Amino acid sequence: MMHLEGSCHCGCVRFSVEAGEYLPFMRCYCSICRKTAGTGGYAINIGADHRTLKVMKGKRHLRIYQAQIADKKTGETRTSSGQRHFCGKCGTALWIWDPQWPDQVYPHASAIDTPLPKPPANCHVSLDSMASWVRVEGMAGDERYETFPAFSLKEWHERRVGNHPG
């Protein structure tokens, strides 16, 4: 586990969390991540223990967005169970929490102030939703998936770097 501290751009919200999957490796190109937190056309989340999440400053400024997801085949929409937390003053995307996985929280790597190690590789996911202007950049041998893969952040870490990221 690694102790991480993070904040929003304007400094109104500060938080800390203990992370087991702290390598910023997975680049998500889905339209939700791209539009709510993507800087290069993708967002990078890391994995942490939700029970350790502490909002040290600015809880009153936190806002939650739950995306509307359209089924590509039927056209029907549903509300995502994922709760995207952001600063209501400056709009910085901070973390995602989903009641489907209540013990986990997924801070955006871009909101983390603690220095993070460079990952040995990147994993590019949801390429079928990638914006036309985005170029997938990375390292030779990076994994690429048209949709979101069936493995978790934790499983990727165990497979690629063992039980000790970084």
C-alpha positions in Angstrom: 0.0 0.0 0.0 1.1 3.5 -0.7 -0.3 6.6 1.1 -1.5 9.1 -1.5 -2.6 12.7 -1.1 -4.5 14.6 -3.7 -6.3 17.9 -4.4 -8.3 19.9 -6.9 -6.8 22.7 -8.9 -8.1 25.6 -6.8 -7.1 23.9 -3.5 -10.6 23.8 -2.0 -10.6 20.0 -1.8 -7.8 17.9 -0.3 -8.0 14.2 0.3 -5.8 11.2 1.2 -6.2 7.4 0.5 -4.2 4.2 0.7 -3.6 2.7 -2.7 -2.6 -0.8 -3.6 -2.7 -0.2 -7.3 -1.0 3.1 -7.6 0.8 2.8 -11.0 -0.9 5.2 -13.4 -1.1 2.7 -16.3 -4.6 2.3 -17.6 -5.7 5.0 -20.1 -9.5 4.9 -20.6 -10.7 6.5 -23.9 -14.5 6.0 -23.2 -16.6 9.1 -23.8 -17.4 9.5 -20.1 -13.8 9.5 -19.0 -12.7 11.6 -22.0 -15.3 14.3 -21.4 -15.3 14.4 -17.6 -11.6 14.0 -16.9 -9.6 13.4 -20.0 -6.7 15.6 -20.8 -5.2 13.8 -23.7 -8.4 12.2 -24.8 -8.3 9.7 -22.0 -8.4 9.5 -18.2 -6.1 7.5 -15.9 -7.5 6.1 -12.7 -5.6 4.2 -10.0 -7.0 1.8 -7.4 -7.3 2.5 -3.7 -9.1 1.2 -0.6 -12.3 3.2 -0.2 -12.3 2.6 3.6 -9.1 4.8 3.8 -10.4 7.7 1.8 -10.4 10.9 3.9 -11.5 14.3 2.7 -9.2 16.5 4.7 -10.5 19.8 3.4 -13.5 21.0 1.4 -16.1 18.3 1.7 -18.8 20.9 1.1 -17.3 21.6 -2.3 -17.6 18.0 -3.5 -20.1 17.3 -6.2 -21.1 14.0 -7.8 -21.9 13.2 -11.4 -23.5 10.0 -12.6 -23.3 9.6 -16.3 -26.1 8.6 -18.6 -25.0 5.5 -20.6 -26.6 4.7 -23.9 -26.8 1.1 -25.1 -25.3 1.1 -28.6 -27.7 -1.7 -29.7 -31.0 -0.6 -28.3 -30.5 3.1 -27.8 -31.9 2.9 -24.3 -30.2 4.9 -21.6 -29.5 4.1 -18.0 -27.8 6.0 -15.2 -24.3 4.7 -14.4 -23.8 3.5 -10.8 -20.3 5.0 -10.9 -20.2 8.2 -8.8 -17.7 10.7 -10.3 -16.6 13.1 -7.5 -15.3 16.5 -8.5 -14.7 19.9 -7.1 -17.8 22.2 -7.4 -15.6 25.3 -7.6 -13.0 24.5 -10.2 -14.4 21.3 -11.8 -11.3 19.1 -11.1 -12.2 15.4 -11.4 -11.0 13.7 -8.2 -12.2 10.1 -7.9 -14.8 7.5 -9.0 -16.6 5.3 -6.5 -19.1 2.6 -7.5 -21.4 0.7 -5.1 -20.9 -2.4 -7.2 -17.3 -2.5 -5.8 -17.8 -0.7 -2.4 -14.3 -1.5 -1.0 -12.6 0.3 -3.9 -12.2 3.9 -5.0 -10.5 5.1 -8.1 -8.7 8.4 -7.8 -7.7 10.2 -11.0 -4.0 10.1 -11.3 -4.1 13.7 -12.4 -5.5 14.7 -9.0 -2.7 13.0 -7.0 -0.1 15.3 -5.5 2.1 12.5 -4.2 4.9 11.5 -6.7 3.8 8.4 -8.5 6.2 5.8 -10.1 6.2 5.5 -13.9 4.5 2.3 -15.0 6.4 -0.4 -16.9 3.7 -0.3 -19.6 0.4 1.2 -20.4 -2.9 -0.4 -21.1 -5.3 1.4 -23.5 -9.0 0.6 -23.1 -12.3 1.5 -24.7 -10.6 2.4 -28.0 -14.0 2.0 -29.7 -15.1 5.2 -28.0 -11.9 7.2 -28.8 -12.3 10.7 -30.3 -11.2 11.0 -33.9 -8.5 13.5 -33.0 -6.8 11.3 -30.4 -3.6 9.4 -31.2 -2.9 6.4 -29.0 0.6 6.9 -27.7 2.6 4.7 -25.4 5.3 2.1 -25.3 6.0 -0.9 -27.6 4.0 -3.8 -26.4 1.3 -1.8 -24.7 -2.0 -3.7 -24.4 -4.9 -2.3 -26.4 -8.6 -3.2 -26.0 -11.5 -2.0 -28.1 -13.8 -2.2 -25.1 -13.2 -2.3 -21.3 -11.2 -5.5 -20.6 -12.5 -8.3 -18.2 -9.6 -7.8 -15.8 -9.4 -5.4 -12.8 -6.7 -2.9 -11.9 -5.6 -5.3 -9.2 -5.4 -8.2 -11.6 -3.3 -6.2 -14.1 -0.9 -5.2 -11.3 -0.6 -8.8 -10.1 0.0 -10.0 -13.7 2.5 -7.3 -14.8 4.4 -6.3 -11.7 3.5 -8.9 -9.0 2.2 -7.9 -5.6 4.5 -4.9 -5.3 3.8 -2.1 -7.8 6.6 0.3 -8.6 
